[in-house]
Amino acid sequence: MSNIIPWYPTWNLDIFFLTIIGIVALALFVLGILTAYFGKSKTRAVGGGMIVGGLIIGFITYYLSDYVFKLSLVNEVILGALFYLIAAIIGLVIGLLIFLAAIMKT
């Protein structure tokens, strides 16, 4: 486990890479569940494949974070991604409020 936290102001390509493949795994898993549930015949099989693919990529992410990059998946990757996601949402809401205020005044 490294001594940095994910929001430490340095550029860490390992955390960036692990965040990307972790989000791909999560997206495949969730969208696979939706596809398998709402799809018909062949589409359900594709959804099952997406679920399996998401799980495999998730395990690869865990393996890479622990054994290759020596990072804590939860402390350094997931918490950092959540931290930046919350910051992005706050910035988006502030920008939207400014936009709405400008539109309402004209």
N, C-alpha and C positions, 0 to 999 in steps of 0.2 A: 504494500500500500504506500503510495507516495504521500508526501507531506503537504500537498497543496489541496485547496478546496476548489470546486469547479468554477466558482465565480471570482477566483483570484485573477487579477488582471494580467495574465500571460496567455499567449496563444498556445494551446495544447492540441496538437493534431490528433493525438490518441483519443482524447475525450470527444473531439469533433467526429471522428470516424465511428467510434462506438455509439455515439448518439444517433448518427444517421442509420446505422444498421439496426439499432434497437428500435427506432421508430418504424423502419421498414417491417421488422418482425411484428410489431404491435399492429400496424395497419393491415398486414396480411392476415393475421389471426382474427381481428375484429371483422374485417370485410369478408373473410372466409366464412365466419359464423353467419353473417347476414345473407351471404350468397347461398349457403347450404340450407338455411331456413326458408328463404323466400323463393328459391329457384325451383325449376322443374328438371327432372331426370338428369340430363347431362350437366346442367348448371350446378346441380347439387354435388356432383362428383368433382367439378372444378372447385366449388367451395370447400369440399373436404381436402382437396389438394392444397388449397391456400392455407387452411388451418394447419396441416402438417408442415407445409413450408415455413409458416410463421413460427411454429414451435422449433423446428430445426434451426432456423436463423437465430431465434432467441437463445437456444443452447450454445450456438457458435459465439454469440455475443458474450454470453457469460464466460465461456471458455477463454475467449480472447482477453476479456478484461482481467480475469484472475491470473491466468498462466502465461500469457504473452506480454501484455502491457503492464501487469502488476498494479492494477487499479481496482479500487472498490467500486463495483457496479452501482450499488445504491448511493453511497456517499459522494462519489466523484462524477458519476455520469447522470443518474436519474435525478438526483436533487439539483444538480446544475441545470439540467434541461427544464425542470419545473420552475426553478428560479428565473430563468430567462423567459419562459413562457408567461409567467405571471407579469414580469416587467413589460413584455410585448403587449399583453392584454390591457394593462394600465395605460400604456402609451397610446394604444388604439382608442380606448374610451376617451381619453383627454382630447385627442385629435378629432374624434367624432363630435364631442361636445362643442369644440371650437367651430367646427364646420357647421353644426346646427345653429349655433348662435349667430354666425355670419349670415346664414341663409334666412333666419327668422328676422334679422334686422333690415334686410333689403326688401 
